[in-house]
Amino acid sequence: MSQLIYEGKAKKVFTSDTPDQYILYFKDDATAFNAQKKDVIEGKGVLNQKIATQIFQYLIKHQIPTHFVASISDREMKVDAVQIIPVEVIIRNITAGSLCKRLGIKEGITLKEPLVEFCYKNDALGDPLMIEEHIYILELATKEDIALIKKQSLRINELLQKMFLELGIVLADFKLEFGKNKKGEIVLADEITPDGCRLWDKETGKILDKDRFRKDLGGLAEAYTEVLERLSKF
């Protein structure tokens, strides 16, 4: 019998029948602004599970180590147990969101090279932006860990930009999380879905991500469905 280990904003984590492996259950909950805004979008969890599965499988084919093991239902995937490194990595290809607010620049500027930012994964503090030295002061990860994480993040960005462009989608920015498995190896963890990416239709600029919820645009499930349908053709 699976037991609930942890419940986050968008997922639940359960034990599985396999040692050192967990089950991720994708919920229909939608949250924004550090969960100050909440709603339930019917079917969102199913869409995110399927999108995450396809993206993980694509990355694995390109030698990116991840915690993904298998999709086991519409809402569930089996993953290797990892110790999450409490540092969110944000990769920005185009200016948007908090970057624009912080620096007073307009949205939609293509950066000359990807920008890598770090945030402290801490809900109580609002996931504050941090520089590398903060990571080392707090002993969240070593310099070697962060060097590997940055290298992997930039490689993932290259792969995802290429994939999405072939699907007529611009990847403006996205967040990643990493963890260490039982062997001590750093692997991509959590999920990659429209919840944590900014995805814009290449031709129309239509928003295909959680900004539809943040900005009260509506049509979140429809946008996620469109992303999944395009991925299914890849």
N, C-alpha and C positions, 0 to 999 in steps of 0.2 A: 504494500500500500504506500503510495507516494505521500510525502509529508511536506507541507508548506515550510520553506526555509526563509523566504524573504518576499515582500511585496513592495514594488516600486510604483511609480506613476503610471506606467504603461504595461508592466509585465509582472507576473508572479514566477517565483523560482521554486521548484519542487525537487525532492529527491527522486531518483529513478531506481530501476531494478538492477542497474549496473554500477558497481563501485566507481567512484571518481567521475561520475557523469550526472548531470542535472537535466531537468525538463524546464524549458522556458514556456510559459503560457502567456499569450499576447491578449491583452484586455482591450475593450472598446473605449476606454477612458481617453479623453483628450484634455491636456493641460497646457497652460502657457503662463509666462511671467512667474516662474517658480511656483506653479500650481495655484496662483491667485485667481486664475480663470480656469474653470473646469466645465466639462460636459461629457456626455456619453454619445458616441457616434456609432450607430449600429453597423456591425461588420468591419469596423476599422481594424480590429485585432487580426481578423482573418486576412485582410489585405496586407497588413504589415508583415505577418508571418510568411506569406508567400513571396512578398517582395524581398524580405531579408534572406530567405532561402535561396532565391535565384542569384542574389548578389554574392552571398557567401560562396555558392558553387562556382560562380564566375571567377572570384578571386582565388579560390583554391586551385582552379585549373591553371592559374598564372603564378603558382608557387607562393602565395601569401598564406602563412600559417594562421589558422583561426581556431576558435573553440567549437565551431559547428561540426556536428556529427551526422545528423539526419533530420529530415522533416518527418514527424510521426502522426500528425493530424493537421486539420485546417488551422488550428490555433497553437499548436505545440511543436517545438523542435527539441531534439536532444543535443546537449552540448557537453564538452569536457568541463569539469569543475576547474575554475581558475580563481586565483586571488587577485581581485581587481586592483589595479594601480589607481589611486584616487586622483588622477589627473586626466581631465578631458582635453583632447587635442582637437583644435579647430583649424581646418584648412580652408583658406579663402582664395578664390580665383577672381572674384568680382566683388566690388564693394557693396555691402548690404547690411541691414540690421544694426546691431550694437556698434559695429565698427564705424558706421556713418555718424551715429550719435556721439561717440567718444571723440572723434577727430573732426567733426563738423564738415564732412565731405558728402557729396551727393551719391545716391545709389546708382549702381550700374556701370561703374568704371572698371574696365578690365585691368587687372594688375599685371605688371611686367613679369612677375614671377609669383608663384603661390606664397601666400603669407601663412606661417604656422604660428598659432597662438595656443597658450595653455590656460586652463581654468582649474581651480581647486574644486574637486568634486565634493562639495559640502553644502547640503541643502540649507542648513541653519545659517550659513554665511552668504547664501545666494550665489554659490558657485563663482567666486570672484576671479577676475583675470589675474594671472601670476606670471612672473618671469622665471627663467630657468633657475636662477639663484634661490628663489623662494622654494622651489621643489627640493633643492639640496639642503636648505636650512631646516625644512620640515622633515627631511629624510623620507620623502615619499617615493623616491627612486634615485638610482645612482646616475652619474654622468654617462656611464656606458649604456644603461637602460634607456635614457632619454635620447642618446645618439641613435640607438637602434630604432626606437619608436619614431623619431623624426624621419629616418630613412624609409621605414616601412610606410609611414603616413604619406610621404611624397610619392612613393611607388603606387600606393593604393589610389591616390589622386590621379596619377597618370592613367591608370587602368580605367577608373570610373569615368573620367572626362571623355576618354575615347569611346567607351561603351555608350554613354548617354548621348553623345553627339551623333553616333550612328542611329540612335533612336529619335533624333530631332529634339533633344532636351539639353539645355545648358545647365551644368552643375556649378552654381555660383559659390556655394560653400557647404560644408558639412562637418559633423563632429564624429570623433572616434574615441573608443575606449579600449584599453589593452589590459591584459592580466597575465599572471604567471601560472602555468600549469604545474602538475605534480613533478615534472622533470625540471622545473625552474626556467622553462622556456617562455619568452614573451610572445603572446599570440593576440591577434585581434579578437575582441570579445564584444559583448552586448549585442547591438544590432546596427544595420545601416538601412534606414527606411526614410520615407518623406517626413517622418517626425523630426529627424535630425539632419535633414538636407534642405538646401534651397534649390529647387528644380524649376526651371522656366522653359516653356515651349520656345524652341529656337526661332520659329517664324512669327508667332503672335505675342510672345512675352507672357503668356498665360501662366499664372502661378499654379504649380502642381504639388505643393507641399503644405506643411502645417501653418504657413503664413496665412492661408485661407481662413484658418480658425483664429489666429492672432488678430487679423484685421477684419474679422466679421464679414468675410466675403461669401461664406456659405459654400456648398458643393465640395466639402472635404472628401467624402467617400467617393464621389464621382472623379475627383482629381486623382486619388490614389488608385482607383480602378483603371484610369487611363495609363498611369505609370506601369501598373502590372501588365496590362494588355500589350504595351510596347515592349516590355521586358520579355514577355512570352514569345515574341517574334525574333528575339535576338539569337 
